[in-house]
Amino acid sequence: MFLDYFALGVIIFVAVFLFYGVIVIHDIPYEIAKKRNHPQQDALHVAGWVSLFTLHAIWPFLWIWATLYREDRGWGFNKVVERELALEDEVKQLNQTIAKLEQRLSAVEGGQTALHVVDTPSVEQEKES
């Protein structure tokens, strides 16, 4: 008789433990988002509750979504934009250098002096004006 009640108690304890365990686990992406000051915390929290109904099928995507954002660097695309701008400036400088070299080459081939080359403004000069 005692073992029956003990087994019933263990079953109830395991059921309650699993129930609250699932609720705690579904909230992990929201807690990550809260810690990182994610701009879409509320959406992550709601999506976490929705994932309970999908048997946590979308839960790994919520984890990824929560960890993508960091307050100190945002979404992480700032450096890419800065690098693209730097490369664009570099390409402009290279185009200007090529234009100067073509002018000098045509002056040398034409028998003219290469001292009369028209200078195009550099990137620094364009930024100053």
Backbone as a chain_set.jsonl record, in Angstrom:
{"seq": "MFLDYFALGVIIFVAVFLFYGVIVIHDIPYEIAKKRNHPQQDALHVAGWVSLFTLHAIWPFLWIWATLYREDRGWGFNKVVERELALEDEVKQLNQTIAKLEQRLSAVEGGQTALHVVDTPSVEQEKES", "coords": {"N": [[0.827, -1.187, 0.0], [1.934, 1.278, 0.803], [3.926, 1.577, -1.148], [2.402, 2.009, -3.419], [1.297, 4.58, -2.98], [3.697, 5.978, -2.813], [4.723, 5.605, -5.417], [2.717, 6.939, -6.837], [3.149, 9.521, -5.857], [5.749, 9.982, -6.872], [5.202, 9.926, -9.632], [3.484, 12.161, -9.869], [5.256, 14.16, -8.997], [7.244, 14.019, -11.037], [5.683, 14.69, -13.262], [4.924, 17.353, -12.643], [7.468, 18.501, -12.451], [8.418, 18.143, -15.113], [6.493, 19.683, -16.461], [6.955, 22.362, -15.48], [9.622, 22.484, -16.139], [9.605, 22.48, -18.956], [8.393, 24.947, -19.386], [10.305, 26.68, -18.303], [12.473, 26.138, -19.992], [11.471, 27.01, -22.464], [11.616, 29.711, -22.169], [14.245, 30.523, -22.332], [15.445, 31.766, -24.737], [14.175, 34.287, -24.558], [15.186, 35.263, -22.142], [17.887, 35.493, -22.815], [17.646, 37.485, -24.772], [16.684, 39.569, -23.198], [18.874, 39.994, -21.515], [20.753, 40.882, -23.369], [19.637, 43.221, -24.17], [17.898, 43.246, -26.382], [16.207, 44.566, -29.23], [13.81, 43.393, -29.943], [12.58, 41.979, -27.878], [10.019, 41.452, -26.811], [8.68, 40.241, -28.937], [10.197, 37.927, -29.165], [9.567, 36.737, -26.731], [6.812, 36.215, -26.983], [6.909, 34.528, -29.215], [8.251, 32.439, -28.057], [6.29, 31.408, -26.338], [4.479, 30.618, -28.274], [5.966, 28.607, -29.381], [5.589, 26.566, -27.586], [3.211, 25.419, -28.386], [3.93, 24.35, -30.774], [5.459, 22.272, -30.121], [8.049, 23.013, -29.514], [9.33, 23.271, -31.964], [10.133, 25.552, -33.335], [11.855, 26.633, -31.592], [14.807, 26.445, -31.638], [15.365, 28.328, -33.637], [14.499, 30.631, -32.427], [16.38, 30.88, -30.432], [18.679, 31.391, -31.964], [17.862, 33.813, -33.133], [17.699, 35.418, -30.852], [20.356, 35.524, -30.07], [21.655, 36.863, -32.087], [21.725, 39.656, -31.887], [23.61, 42.193, -30.292], [24.138, 44.605, -27.809], [26.393, 46.299, -27.837], [27.448, 46.12, -30.432], [25.329, 45.991, -32.155], [23.587, 44.563, -34.862], [25.763, 43.619, -36.115], [26.542, 44.399, -38.629], [27.763, 46.796, -39.13], [30.563, 47.005, -39.479], [30.882, 45.794, -41.922], [29.657, 47.583, -43.673], [31.304, 49.828, -43.281], [33.686, 48.783, -44.266], [33.009, 48.342, -46.943], [32.662, 51.005, -47.781], [35.274, 51.957, -47.458], [36.59, 50.365, -49.338], [35.339, 51.293, -51.621], [36.304, 53.941, -51.732], [38.973, 53.341, -52.141], [38.88, 52.167, -54.678], [38.102, 54.389, -56.169], [40.39, 55.972, -55.889], [42.239, 54.322, -57.192], [41.185, 54.351, -59.795], [41.59, 57.04, -60.424], [44.367, 57.113, -60.381], [44.935, 55.393, -62.505], [43.836, 56.888, -64.609], [45.568, 59.106, -64.572], [47.994, 57.814, -65.209], [47.388, 56.866, -67.779], [47.143, 59.288, -69.127], [49.768, 60.236, -68.906], [51.099, 58.217, -70.307], [49.986, 58.505, -72.858], [50.985, 61.034, -73.393], [53.734, 60.559, -73.438], [53.916, 58.747, -75.564], [53.015, 60.351, -77.597], [55.079, 62.099, -77.891], [55.109, 64.313, -76.344], [55.806, 66.299, -73.43], [55.631, 64.904, -70.209], [54.995, 66.51, -68.161], [52.835, 68.17, -68.228], [50.427, 67.19, -67.156], [47.048, 66.853, -66.302], [45.9, 67.158, -63.113], [43.682, 65.218, -61.264], [41.342, 65.721, -58.609], [42.155, 64.383, -55.398], [40.879, 61.839, -53.141], [40.895, 62.795, -50.516], [40.925, 65.535, -50.962], [38.449, 65.818, -52.169], [36.776, 65.195, -50.031], [37.281, 67.297, -48.304], [36.162, 69.482, -49.596]], "CA": [[0.0, 0.0, 0.0], [2.831, 2.436, 0.861], [4.61, 1.718, -2.433], [1.448, 2.582, -4.372], [1.268, 6.029, -2.744], [5.018, 6.496, -3.164], [4.78, 5.634, -6.878], [1.831, 8.026, -7.257], [3.861, 10.761, -5.553], [6.838, 10.136, -7.839], [4.599, 10.266, -10.93], [3.019, 13.556, -9.795], [6.456, 15.006, -8.948], [7.86, 14.034, -12.367], [4.797, 15.441, -14.164], [5.05, 18.776, -12.309], [8.827, 18.878, -12.814], [8.467, 18.259, -16.578], [5.657, 20.815, -16.868], [7.676, 23.598, -15.213], [10.875, 22.43, -16.9], [9.326, 22.914, -20.33], [8.128, 26.39, -19.352], [11.593, 27.363, -18.086], [13.282, 25.977, -21.201], [10.961, 27.835, -23.569], [11.913, 31.116, -21.889], [15.684, 30.797, -22.438], [15.743, 32.818, -25.726], [13.724, 35.58, -24.048], [16.144, 35.695, -21.126], [19.079, 35.936, -23.552], [17.295, 38.762, -25.396], [16.592, 40.567, -22.131], [20.233, 40.28, -21.059], [21.458, 41.618, -24.42], [18.838, 44.407, -24.491], [17.444, 43.023, -27.758], [15.078, 45.455, -29.527], [12.593, 42.621, -30.213], [12.397, 41.072, -26.743], [8.622, 41.052, -26.657], [8.365, 39.293, -30.001], [10.837, 36.665, -28.793], [8.815, 36.138, -25.63], [5.567, 35.672, -27.546], [7.275, 33.392, -30.063], [8.578, 31.344, -27.145], [5.026, 30.789, -25.917], [3.924, 29.927, -29.448], [6.736, 27.385, -29.596], [5.004, 25.508, -26.759], [2.158, 24.748, -29.167], [4.559, 23.641, -31.902], [6.352, 21.308, -29.48], [9.384, 23.626, -29.55], [9.955, 23.107, -33.283], [10.753, 26.82, -33.742], [12.684, 27.098, -30.48], [16.209, 26.719, -32.013], [15.42, 29.575, -34.409], [14.367, 31.718, -31.459], [17.69, 30.993, -29.778], [19.55, 32.084, -32.925], [17.364, 35.181, -33.248], [18.043, 36.143, -29.625], [21.806, 35.711, -29.932], [22.198, 37.662, -33.191], [21.863, 41.069, -31.525], [24.344, 42.593, -29.087], [23.964, 46.051, -27.633], [27.608, 47.044, -28.158], [27.744, 46.117, -31.866], [24.101, 45.905, -32.941], [23.395, 43.318, -35.602], [27.062, 43.178, -36.591], [26.751, 44.745, -40.027], [28.412, 48.098, -39.237], [31.908, 46.866, -40.012], [30.772, 45.453, -43.339], [29.365, 48.832, -44.385], [32.524, 50.639, -43.238], [34.669, 48.177, -45.167], [32.574, 48.627, -48.31], [32.962, 52.413, -48.074], [36.725, 52.072, -47.613], [36.935, 49.77, -50.631], [34.853, 52.209, -52.663], [37.29, 55.027, -51.808], [40.19, 52.779, -52.724], [38.63, 52.0, -56.116], [38.141, 55.729, -56.759], [41.791, 56.374, -55.974], [42.875, 53.53, -58.254], [40.712, 54.88, -61.088], [42.28, 58.303, -60.666], [45.757, 56.787, -60.697], [44.944, 54.836, -63.863], [43.612, 58.001, -65.538], [46.824, 59.86, -64.65], [48.987, 57.02, -65.934], [47.006, 56.863, -69.197], [47.499, 60.591, -69.669], [51.225, 60.284, -69.029], [51.487, 57.303, -71.374], [49.65, 59.109, -74.157], [51.896, 62.154, -73.589], [55.032, 59.997, -73.795], [53.785, 58.169, -76.906], [52.83, 61.445, -78.541], [56.287, 62.909, -77.932], [54.955, 65.494, -75.51], [56.375, 66.14, -72.099], [54.657, 64.369, -69.259], [54.846, 67.435, -67.052], [51.604, 68.925, -68.372], [49.327, 66.268, -66.87], [46.004, 67.48, -65.497], [45.676, 66.392, -61.889], [42.311, 65.108, -60.766], [41.407, 65.848, -57.147], [42.236, 63.126, -54.655], [39.721, 61.562, -52.283], [40.971, 63.695, -49.375], [40.536, 66.861, -51.42], [37.002, 65.802, -52.387], [36.121, 65.188, -48.717], [37.45, 68.624, -47.712], [35.267, 70.455, -50.23]], "C": [[0.88, 1.263, 0.0], [3.515, 2.664, -0.481], [3.682, 2.286, -3.504], [1.398, 4.112, -4.225], [2.607, 6.681, -3.102], [5.161, 6.615, -4.677], [3.896, 6.753, -7.427], [2.492, 9.377, -7.006], [4.994, 11.024, -6.528], [6.293, 10.541, -9.201], [4.134, 11.715, -10.937], [4.219, 14.508, -9.78], [7.095, 15.113, -10.325], [7.01, 14.841, -13.34], [4.922, 16.944, -13.92], [6.435, 19.29, -12.716], [8.953, 19.055, -14.321], [7.666, 19.463, -17.071], [6.405, 22.132, -16.668], [9.023, 23.64, -15.94], [10.698, 22.903, -18.326], [9.087, 24.415, -20.371], [9.432, 27.165, -19.168], [12.446, 27.286, -19.346], [12.78, 26.873, -22.326], [11.313, 29.3, -23.384], [13.393, 31.465, -22.033], [15.993, 31.849, -23.513], [15.308, 34.216, -25.258], [14.69, 36.124, -23.0], [17.447, 36.176, -21.761], [18.823, 37.31, -24.153], [17.227, 39.869, -24.355], [17.985, 40.976, -21.651], [20.996, 41.126, -22.074], [20.737, 42.899, -24.822], [18.397, 44.38, -25.959], [16.245, 43.915, -28.055], [13.763, 44.706, -29.749], [12.336, 41.591, -29.121], [10.975, 40.548, -26.642], [8.213, 40.032, -27.72], [8.986, 37.929, -29.71], [10.078, 35.963, -27.675], [7.52, 35.503, -26.138], [5.867, 34.452, -28.407], [7.672, 32.189, -29.213], [7.33, 30.637, -26.656], [4.373, 30.052, -27.079], [4.671, 28.622, -29.684], [6.269, 26.243, -28.697], [3.963, 24.717, -27.545], [2.716, 24.002, -30.369], [5.562, 22.61, -31.401], [7.815, 21.727, -29.629], [10.1, 23.42, -30.883], [10.665, 24.386, -33.719], [11.735, 27.341, -32.692], [14.144, 27.31, -30.861], [16.364, 28.014, -32.813], [15.27, 30.784, -33.493], [15.695, 31.95, -30.733], [18.656, 31.761, -30.685], [19.164, 33.547, -33.034], [17.777, 36.004, -32.025], [19.535, 36.424, -29.543], [22.406, 36.54, -31.061], [22.506, 39.098, -32.779], [22.691, 41.219, -30.257], [24.319, 44.103, -29.005], [25.196, 46.838, -28.065], [27.895, 47.086, -29.65], [26.513, 46.016, -32.746], [23.97, 44.548, -33.596], [24.692, 42.826, -36.216], [27.359, 43.531, -38.029], [27.475, 46.07, -40.205], [29.795, 48.0, -39.863], [31.888, 46.526, -41.491], [30.533, 46.719, -44.155], [30.606, 49.721, -44.416], [33.572, 50.096, -44.207], [34.298, 48.428, -46.626], [32.881, 50.068, -48.698], [34.458, 52.618, -48.277], [37.171, 51.497, -48.952], [36.482, 50.653, -51.787], [35.815, 53.38, -52.841], [38.579, 54.547, -52.469], [40.047, 52.618, -54.238], [38.656, 53.353, -56.814], [39.587, 56.2, -56.926], [42.522, 55.611, -57.08], [42.446, 54.005, -59.638], [41.401, 56.189, -61.43], [43.735, 58.053, -61.05], [45.867, 56.246, -62.116], [44.743, 55.947, -64.884], [44.879, 58.831, -65.689], [47.878, 59.11, -65.457], [48.664, 56.952, -67.424], [47.36, 58.19, -69.852], [49.011, 60.693, -69.876], [51.708, 59.391, -70.169], [51.169, 57.895, -72.745], [50.569, 60.295, -74.449], [53.27, 61.648, -74.024], [54.984, 59.433, -75.215], [53.645, 59.255, -77.965], [54.041, 62.347, -78.643], [56.179, 64.172, -77.111], [55.634, 65.246, -74.166], [55.275, 65.707, -71.142], [54.425, 65.312, -68.088], [53.521, 68.171, -67.083], [50.377, 68.019, -68.147], [48.331, 66.977, -65.967], [45.746, 66.592, -64.292], [44.193, 66.389, -61.554], [42.374, 65.154, -59.25], [41.42, 64.482, -56.473], [41.004, 62.988, -53.767], [39.714, 62.503, -51.084], [40.529, 65.107, -49.758], [39.032, 66.921, -51.666], [36.261, 65.861, -51.062], [36.191, 66.554, -48.076], [36.474, 69.626, -48.325], [33.825, 70.099, -50.07]], "O": [[0.594, 2.212, -0.729], [3.672, 3.807, -0.912], [4.145, 2.98, -4.409], [1.451, 4.841, -5.215], [2.644, 7.794, -3.627], [5.669, 7.622, -5.17], [4.281, 7.44, -8.374], [2.408, 10.276, -7.842], [5.185, 12.158, -6.968], [6.863, 11.412, -9.858], [4.364, 12.429, -11.913], [4.21, 15.535, -10.459], [7.457, 16.214, -10.741], [7.545, 15.593, -14.154], [5.016, 17.722, -14.868], [6.558, 20.386, -13.262], [9.545, 20.037, -14.768], [8.095, 20.175, -17.979], [6.482, 22.939, -17.595], [9.502, 24.712, -16.31], [11.533, 23.638, -18.852], [9.536, 25.086, -21.301], [9.636, 28.195, -19.811], [13.077, 28.273, -19.725], [13.583, 27.438, -23.067], [11.307, 30.06, -24.353], [13.753, 32.63, -21.864], [16.756, 32.772, -23.225], [15.989, 35.205, -25.529], [14.976, 37.321, -22.981], [18.044, 37.15, -21.302], [19.668, 38.199, -24.061], [17.669, 40.99, -24.61], [18.245, 42.154, -21.41], [21.793, 41.985, -21.697], [21.188, 43.595, -25.732], [18.514, 45.375, -26.674], [15.345, 44.02, -27.221], [12.7, 45.328, -29.745], [11.925, 40.466, -29.403], [10.751, 39.359, -26.418], [7.49, 39.078, -27.432], [8.374, 36.896, -29.977], [9.96, 34.737, -27.673], [7.182, 34.382, -25.759], [5.155, 33.451, -28.335], [7.45, 31.045, -29.612], [7.302, 29.41, -26.565], [3.783, 28.988, -26.893], [4.081, 27.64, -30.134], [6.52, 25.078, -29.003], [3.848, 23.501, -27.393], [2.055, 23.123, -30.922], [6.408, 22.133, -32.157], [8.696, 20.894, -29.841], [11.33, 23.396, -30.933], [11.689, 24.32, -34.398], [12.37, 28.377, -32.891], [14.708, 28.315, -30.429], [17.369, 28.712, -32.685], [15.849, 31.839, -33.752], [16.073, 33.09, -30.461], [19.359, 32.665, -30.234], [20.027, 34.425, -33.029], [18.163, 37.165, -32.161], [19.94, 37.454, -29.004], [23.584, 36.89, -30.987], [23.461, 39.69, -33.28], [22.51, 40.487, -29.284], [24.463, 44.794, -30.014], [25.062, 47.936, -28.605], [28.544, 48.029, -30.104], [26.638, 45.96, -33.969], [24.209, 43.514, -32.972], [24.731, 41.733, -36.782], [28.324, 43.026, -38.603], [27.778, 46.443, -41.338], [30.158, 48.833, -40.693], [32.784, 46.929, -42.234], [31.139, 46.904, -45.21], [30.929, 50.302, -45.452], [34.259, 50.861, -44.884], [35.17, 48.695, -47.452], [33.314, 50.328, -49.821], [34.869, 53.366, -49.164], [38.028, 52.071, -49.625], [37.161, 50.747, -52.809], [36.112, 53.773, -53.969], [39.191, 55.266, -53.259], [40.981, 52.9, -54.989], [39.171, 53.466, -57.927], [39.959, 56.752, -57.962], [43.325, 56.187, -57.814], [43.264, 54.054, -60.557], [41.757, 56.427, -62.584], [44.268, 58.712, -61.943], [46.79, 56.604, -62.849], [45.406, 55.955, -65.921], [45.235, 59.223, -66.801], [48.569, 59.7, -66.288], [49.575, 56.979, -68.251], [47.82, 58.222, -70.994], [49.47, 61.183, -70.908], [52.617, 59.763, -70.911], [51.971, 57.804, -73.675], [50.904, 60.547, -75.607], [53.901, 62.251, -74.893], [55.923, 59.628, -75.986], [54.105, 59.094, -79.095], [54.022, 63.293, -79.43], [57.067, 65.023, -77.17], [55.984, 64.116, -73.827], [54.122, 66.116, -71.277], [53.737, 64.959, -67.13], [53.112, 68.743, -66.073], [49.402, 68.101, -68.894], [48.712, 67.622, -64.99], [45.414, 65.415, -64.436], [43.537, 67.431, -61.562], [43.344, 64.682, -58.657], [40.768, 63.544, -56.932], [40.194, 63.909, -53.659], [38.651, 62.965, -50.67], [39.852, 65.788, -48.988], [38.401, 67.946, -51.408], [35.219, 66.511, -50.971], [35.262, 66.948, -47.37], [36.009, 70.531, -47.632], [32.953, 70.823, -50.551]]}, "num_chains": 1, "name": "protein.A"}
